[in-house]
């Protein structure tokens, strides 16, 4: 749908692409996020990060490009548990405690076997410009059972975390929708601790519902809320929701025909919700690299573009796609992903080898 909306439009940079995405949302409300550019949304988290552009190192310092035996490999190790899994991944006897340790262990290994093993272990690892990632997204859309509602009449239930999903629901809220943000009582959204001011910007004015996912009574209340929602946003691998019976198929069995035919379900994953890719873990920087969204560095290597750029690109594009579905009275499933967002955005940019896909900019920060 997005590709059809964009047509043959081309942009000098991803900053311009993001400006265009926000402008499309403003067709529904010209006052949406006044004094903010779409490109600001790509960069505003940096206000809370100790940012310095370094080749091969992401803005938040948790993702790095390193050289394997047969080419570059990307490791995104923002979670403590990821570091604990590295000895098993690399079949090393001692702990891997630093990036230099990891580099020395990776340099004599082939990329593809490491990547396949990492995927099985749930580690966010990728190969830049990976031609073997041929994910086909499968939207399942149909005409709604009722008439179009105005945004003010729509209830959005946001079960996502981090950046892409919360940005999408933030934009929908500012278009007039009522948004309820759902968090786990035992595992809160880590962004609230890592970048609290940015978290506040994305989630202010949303109603917060904290759920104990080990409590069946609370889960049953949540299931009913999901049944009633006009728009559901979720950002987990499908099997996680299946285990709790809050996945789309389980919810369908609880819904009335009217509820199902008037609900839009936005699934935001790393690489898509079907086949083997449904179990792959990924975040903004490593997924963007896999799609080929990297800049050349002066030393001939590569550097990351922007700040976890697949995340805000996915949030913006998802919001535009949801808006378009509502305008066309379409409901059903949107199989969205960070990879899809990176590919769609990259296709619109007239790439030049000597220039950045998204030149750093001073943002009109809201943090």
C-alpha distance (Angstrom), angle and dihedral (degrees) to the residues before:
residue distance angle dihedral
X1 . . .
X2 3.82 . .
X3 3.78 92.0 .
X4 3.81 88.6 54.1
X5 3.80 91.0 49.0
X6 3.81 92.5 50.7
X7 3.80 95.1 45.1
X8 3.80 110.3 173.1
X9 3.82 94.3 -24.5
X10 3.80 112.8 139.9
X11 3.80 129.1 -167.3
X12 3.82 133.1 -158.4
X13 3.83 92.0 -131.5
X14 3.79 142.8 -2.4
X15 3.80 87.7 -101.7
X16 3.80 88.2 65.3
X17 3.80 90.7 45.5
X18 3.83 90.2 53.8
X19 3.82 90.8 48.6
X20 3.80 88.1 54.3
X21 3.83 92.1 49.9
X22 3.80 92.2 54.9
X23 3.80 90.5 45.0
X24 3.81 89.0 55.8
X25 3.80 89.9 54.1
X26 3.80 89.2 49.6
X27 3.79 89.0 62.4
X28 3.82 83.9 78.6
X29 3.81 94.7 42.1
X30 3.83 119.7 11.5
X31 3.82 90.1 -163.5
X32 3.81 94.8 56.9
X33 3.83 108.9 136.3
X34 3.79 93.0 -18.1
X35 3.82 114.3 -152.1
X36 3.81 90.4 23.5
X37 3.80 125.9 107.3
X38 3.78 122.8 -150.4
X39 3.79 88.8 -119.5
X40 3.82 89.8 57.3
X41 3.80 87.0 65.4
X42 3.82 89.7 60.7
X43 3.79 93.1 55.8
X44 3.81 111.0 27.4
X45 3.82 96.5 97.1
X46 3.80 88.1 66.3
X47 3.81 89.0 75.7
X48 3.81 86.4 78.9
X49 3.79 98.6 38.8
X50 3.78 129.3 83.8
X51 3.78 89.9 -120.5
X52 3.77 124.6 -167.7
X53 3.79 121.0 153.2
X54 3.80 106.5 -119.7
X55 3.82 126.1 168.8
X56 3.77 111.7 -105.4
X57 3.82 95.8 5.8
X58 3.80 125.1 99.5
X59 3.80 124.0 -128.4
X60 3.80 92.8 -104.8
X61 3.83 91.2 44.6
X62 3.80 93.3 -126.9
X63 3.81 97.6 102.7
X64 3.78 126.4 61.3
X65 3.76 141.1 177.9
X66 3.77 113.4 -134.8
X67 3.77 136.1 175.6
X68 3.77 119.5 -106.5
X69 3.78 123.8 -175.0
X70 3.80 93.4 -86.0
X71 3.79 103.7 29.0
X72 3.82 145.6 -50.5
X73 3.80 123.4 -27.4
X74 3.81 128.6 -172.1
X75 3.82 124.6 -138.2
X76 3.81 120.2 -172.4
X77 3.81 107.3 -167.9
X78 3.80 106.4 169.8
X79 3.82 93.5 134.5
X80 3.80 122.0 73.3
X81 3.80 91.7 -137.5
X82 3.82 90.1 60.3
X83 3.80 91.1 64.1
X84 3.80 90.5 51.0
X85 3.82 90.1 56.7
X86 3.81 95.8 52.9
X87 3.85 97.0 87.4
X88 3.82 89.4 55.4
X89 3.80 91.4 45.7
X90 3.79 92.9 50.2
X91 3.83 95.7 33.7
X92 3.79 89.5 -123.3
X93 3.80 123.3 157.8
X94 3.80 96.8 -146.0
X95 3.84 130.1 53.6
X96 3.78 119.3 -88.9
X97 3.80 102.9 -129.7
X98 3.79 106.0 166.3
X99 3.77 144.0 26.8
X100 3.81 89.8 -105.8
X101 3.82 89.7 55.0
X102 3.78 89.2 51.4
X103 3.80 92.9 47.7
X104 3.79 92.8 53.3
X105 3.82 91.1 49.6
X106 3.81 94.7 47.3
X107 3.80 101.5 43.9
X108 3.81 95.5 79.6
X109 3.81 96.5 40.9
X110 3.81 130.1 92.3
X111 3.79 115.2 -113.9
X112 3.79 104.5 -135.4
X113 3.82 98.2 55.3
X114 3.83 89.5 46.3
X115 3.80 91.3 49.7
X116 3.81 93.7 49.0
X117 3.81 91.3 48.4
X118 3.81 91.2 47.3
X119 3.81 91.2 52.3
X120 3.79 91.0 53.3
X121 3.81 89.3 51.4
X122 3.80 94.4 48.2
X123 3.80 95.2 -112.4
X124 3.84 120.9 149.0
X125 3.81 100.0 -122.6
X126 3.79 126.8 141.7
X127 3.79 144.6 174.9
X128 3.82 113.8 -126.6
X129 3.81 115.9 -115.3
X130 3.81 88.5 7.5
X131 3.80 106.5 -167.4
X132 3.81 90.6 -174.3
X133 3.80 92.9 66.2
X134 3.79 99.7 91.4
X135 3.78 100.4 159.5
X136 3.79 114.6 171.1
X137 3.79 112.6 -158.3
X138 3.76 116.3 -137.8
X139 3.77 115.1 -154.0
X140 3.81 112.8 -173.0
X141 3.79 105.0 -158.4
X142 3.78 132.3 164.9
X143 3.79 137.7 169.6
X144 3.80 112.4 -80.1
X145 3.78 120.9 -106.4
X146 3.80 93.9 -126.4
X147 3.78 140.8 32.0
X148 3.80 124.1 -68.7
X149 3.80 114.2 -83.4
X150 3.79 125.7 -149.1
X151 3.84 115.3 -111.6
X152 3.82 89.9 -106.2
X153 3.82 89.0 65.2
X154 3.81 95.6 50.3
X155 3.81 125.1 98.9
X156 3.81 116.0 -152.4
X157 3.80 120.2 -163.4
X158 3.82 109.7 -162.4
X159 3.81 113.8 -163.0
X160 3.81 93.5 165.4
X161 3.80 130.4 102.0
X162 3.81 142.1 -162.9
X163 3.83 111.2 32.8
X164 3.82 123.1 -44.4
X165 3.80 99.0 56.0
X166 3.82 96.3 38.4
X167 3.83 90.0 48.9
X168 3.79 90.3 51.9
X169 3.82 92.9 49.9
X170 3.83 89.7 43.5
X171 3.80 89.3 58.1
X172 3.81 92.3 45.2
X173 3.81 90.2 50.0
X174 3.80 90.1 52.6
X175 3.80 88.6 51.3
X176 3.81 87.7 59.1
X177 3.82 105.8 -91.0
X178 3.80 121.7 135.9
X179 3.83 108.1 -119.4
X180 3.80 128.7 -162.0
X181 3.80 114.8 -167.8
X182 3.82 114.1 -151.8
X183 3.79 120.9 -154.2
X184 3.78 133.2 177.5
X185 3.79 114.7 -110.7
X186 3.80 90.3 -140.9
X187 3.80 99.1 39.6
X188 3.78 112.7 33.9
X189 3.78 123.1 -168.5
X190 3.82 103.4 -75.7
X191 3.81 91.2 -146.1
X192 3.80 88.1 72.8
X193 3.80 88.6 66.4
X194 3.81 101.2 31.9
X195 3.82 98.6 46.9
X196 3.83 106.9 8.0
X197 3.82 97.1 170.5
X198 3.80 92.4 50.3
X199 3.81 90.1 44.7
X200 3.79 89.1 53.5
X201 3.80 91.9 51.5
X202 3.81 93.1 52.8
X203 3.79 96.4 42.3
X204 3.80 106.8 34.4
X205 3.80 115.2 123.1
X206 3.82 92.6 20.1
X207 3.76 117.3 120.6
X208 3.82 109.6 -116.4
X209 3.80 121.9 -138.4
X210 3.81 116.1 -175.5
X211 3.80 113.3 -161.3
X212 3.79 132.3 -169.3
X213 3.80 100.0 -138.4
X214 3.80 89.8 -162.3
X215 3.79 91.9 58.8
X216 3.82 111.8 86.9
X217 3.81 93.8 -160.1
X218 3.81 91.7 55.1
X219 3.80 90.4 44.7
X220 3.79 90.5 53.3
X221 3.81 90.7 53.6
X222 3.81 88.8 49.5
X223 3.81 91.7 50.1
X224 3.78 90.4 55.2
X225 3.81 90.6 48.8
X226 3.80 89.8 51.6
X227 3.81 89.8 49.8
X228 3.81 90.5 53.5
X229 3.83 97.8 44.1
X230 3.80 119.8 108.2
X231 3.81 91.5 -153.8
X232 3.81 126.1 24.4
X233 3.79 120.1 -165.8
X234 3.79 117.9 -169.0
X235 3.77 131.4 168.6
X236 3.81 105.8 -172.1
X237 3.76 133.0 105.6
X238 3.83 107.3 -92.4
X239 3.81 95.7 -114.3
X240 3.83 91.8 60.3
X241 3.81 91.8 60.4
X242 3.81 92.5 39.8
X243 3.81 90.2 59.9
X244 3.82 89.4 55.3
X245 3.82 94.0 41.2
X246 3.77 91.6 -123.1
X247 3.81 94.5 112.3
X248 3.79 120.0 117.0
X249 3.82 95.2 -100.1
X250 3.81 93.2 50.1
X251 3.80 91.1 46.6
X252 3.80 90.3 49.2
X253 3.81 89.4 60.7
X254 3.82 89.2 57.0
X255 3.79 98.5 44.4
X256 3.73 131.2 90.7
X257 3.79 116.2 -120.7
X258 3.81 89.4 -105.9
X259 3.82 93.3 52.2
X260 3.80 92.3 50.1
X261 3.79 95.1 45.9
X262 3.79 92.6 50.7
X263 3.81 98.2 46.4
X264 3.80 128.2 97.7
X265 3.81 113.9 -159.3
X266 3.81 116.4 -160.5
X267 3.81 112.3 -162.7
X268 3.82 111.3 -165.9
X269 3.80 112.1 -170.4
X270 3.79 135.9 152.0
X271 3.82 98.2 -104.5
X272 3.83 106.5 -3.2
X273 3.80 137.6 -65.8
X274 3.82 100.7 -100.1
X275 3.81 136.8 77.8
X276 3.82 121.3 -10.0
X277 3.81 93.4 -27.8
X278 3.81 89.9 67.3
X279 3.81 89.4 76.3
X280 3.79 97.8 45.6
X281 3.80 115.7 110.9
X282 3.79 119.5 -143.0
X283 3.78 143.9 152.2
X284 3.78 135.6 -158.5
X285 3.81 102.2 -75.9
X286 3.82 101.3 38.2
X287 3.81 93.6 44.3
X288 3.81 91.4 47.8
X289 3.82 89.4 52.2
X290 3.80 90.9 50.6
X291 3.81 89.2 54.9
X292 3.83 90.7 50.1
X293 3.77 96.3 -104.4
X294 3.82 96.6 144.6
X295 3.79 135.3 117.5
X296 3.78 126.8 -133.5
X297 3.81 114.3 -111.1
X298 3.83 123.4 -142.7
X299 3.81 91.0 -106.0
X300 3.80 91.5 60.4
X301 3.79 95.0 -101.9
X302 3.77 129.2 100.4
X303 3.78 136.9 -90.1
X304 3.77 132.5 -164.3
X305 3.79 119.4 -98.2
X306 3.78 116.5 -124.6
X307 3.79 122.0 -41.2
X308 3.82 113.8 -39.8
X309 3.77 82.2 -40.6
X310 3.80 99.1 -174.7
X311 3.82 87.7 65.6
X312 3.83 100.5 60.4
X313 3.80 90.7 35.4
X314 3.81 88.6 55.9
X315 3.81 92.7 46.4
X316 3.80 92.7 51.1
X317 3.79 95.6 43.8
X318 3.80 92.7 45.0
X319 3.81 91.0 53.4
X320 3.81 91.4 49.7
X321 3.81 90.6 48.1
X322 3.82 92.4 49.0
X323 3.81 89.8 49.4
X324 3.79 90.5 51.0
X325 3.81 92.1 48.6
X326 3.79 89.9 52.3
X327 3.81 91.7 49.3
X328 3.81 90.9 50.7
X329 3.84 91.5 43.6
X330 3.81 91.1 -119.0
X331 3.79 124.2 153.6
X332 3.79 136.0 172.6
X333 3.80 130.9 73.5
X334 3.81 128.9 -13.5
X335 3.80 108.5 -164.0
X336 3.79 96.2 -156.6
X337 3.80 127.2 166.3
X338 3.78 142.9 172.1
X339 3.80 88.4 -111.6
X340 3.80 92.1 53.0
X341 3.80 90.8 49.9
X342 3.81 92.2 49.7
X343 3.81 92.8 48.8
X344 3.81 94.4 47.3
X345 3.81 92.4 47.6
X346 3.80 93.9 45.5
X347 3.80 91.4 52.3
X348 3.82 89.9 60.5
X349 3.82 97.0 53.7
X350 3.79 122.3 90.1
X351 3.76 94.8 -137.2
X352 3.79 121.5 -146.5
X353 3.79 118.2 -171.7
X354 3.79 94.5 -135.0
X355 3.80 98.4 49.9
X356 3.78 135.7 68.2
X357 3.78 120.6 -104.6
X358 3.82 87.0 -137.2
X359 3.82 114.2 15.6
X360 3.84 111.3 -149.7
X361 3.77 111.8 -100.6
X362 3.77 138.4 -170.4
X363 3.76 103.6 -108.3
X364 3.76 131.5 -145.9
X365 3.77 88.6 -119.6
X366 3.79 121.0 -151.7
X367 3.81 93.1 -171.6
